[in-house]
């Protein structure tokens, strides 16, 4: 069975089942949206993130924020499992 790569925000965010365990990444690189959001939530600035990841652009970081905002717009049901 072939896997399908999904793309959002004109390819800025991709989801490939064969890359990073299917987590959303930036332009198919091994940099996850979650990683960027964790840096931002820890207080790192956009400039600091770009220094850590020189292959990224400011637009990539904005795409991460837009993607996460879009995902939070979905309806979720939380269930206690343990």
PAPAKOL-450986 format. One record per residue (C-alpha): residue number from 1; residue in one letter; y, x, z. Coordinates in steps of 0.2 Angstrom, whole numbers, plus 5000, padded with zeros to 4 digits. Example, Ala and Ser with C-alpha at 12.3 -4.5 7.8 and 13.67 -1.06 7.14 Angstrom:
2
    n  res    yy    xx    zz
    1    a  4978  5062  5039
    2    s  4995  5068  5036
***
This chain:
82
    n  res    yy    xx    zz
    1    x  5000  5000  5000
    2    x  5017  5007  4995
    3    x  5031  5007  5008
    4    x  5048  5000  5004
    5    x  5064  5009  5009
    6    x  5078  4997  5014
    7    x  5097  5002  5012
    8    x  5112  4994  5020
    9    x  5131  4998  5018
   10    x  5129  5005  5000
   11    x  5114  5016  5005
   12    x  5124  5024  5020
   13    x  5110  5017  5032
   14    x  5092  5017  5026
   15    x  5076  5012  5034
   16    x  5060  5021  5028
   17    x  5044  5017  5036
   18    x  5039  5035  5033
   19    x  5054  5043  5040
   20    x  5058  5044  5059
   21    x  5045  5031  5063
   22    x  5054  5018  5053
   23    x  5070  5019  5063
   24    x  5087  5017  5054
   25    x  5094  5033  5048
   26    x  5109  5040  5039
   27    x  5107  5042  5020
   28    x  5089  5045  5022
   29    x  5092  5061  5033
   30    x  5082  5064  5049
   31    x  5098  5058  5059
   32    x  5095  5041  5067
   33    x  5108  5028  5069
   34    x  5103  5028  5088
   35    x  5107  5046  5089
   36    x  5124  5044  5084
   37    x  5127  5029  5095
   38    x  5120  5039  5110
   39    x  5133  5052  5106
   40    x  5147  5040  5105
   41    x  5141  5031  5121
   42    x  5141  5048  5130
   43    x  5159  5050  5126
   44    x  5158  5062  5112
   45    x  5172  5060  5099
   46    x  5169  5058  5080
   47    x  5175  5076  5077
   48    x  5162  5083  5090
   49    x  5148  5073  5081
   50    x  5153  5080  5064
   51    x  5153  5097  5071
   52    x  5135  5095  5077
   53    x  5130  5087  5061
   54    x  5140  5095  5046
   55    x  5130  5084  5033
   56    x  5138  5068  5040
   57    x  5155  5061  5036
   58    x  5167  5050  5046
   59    x  5161  5035  5035
   60    x  5143  5038  5040
   61    x  5148  5036  5059
   62    x  5158  5020  5054
   63    x  5143  5014  5045
   64    x  5132  5017  5061
   65    x  5144  5006  5071
   66    x  5145  4992  5058
   67    x  5126  4992  5056
   68    x  5124  4991  5075
   69    x  5137  4977  5076
   70    x  5128  4968  5062
   71    x  5111  4969  5071
   72    x  5119  4963  5087
   73    x  5124  4947  5078
   74    x  5106  4942  5076
   75    x  5097  4931  5088
   76    x  5085  4939  5100
   77    x  5073  4932  5113
   78    x  5068  4944  5127
   79    x  5051  4942  5135
   80    x  5045  4950  5151
   81    x  5029  4960  5147
   82    x  5024  4967  5163
***
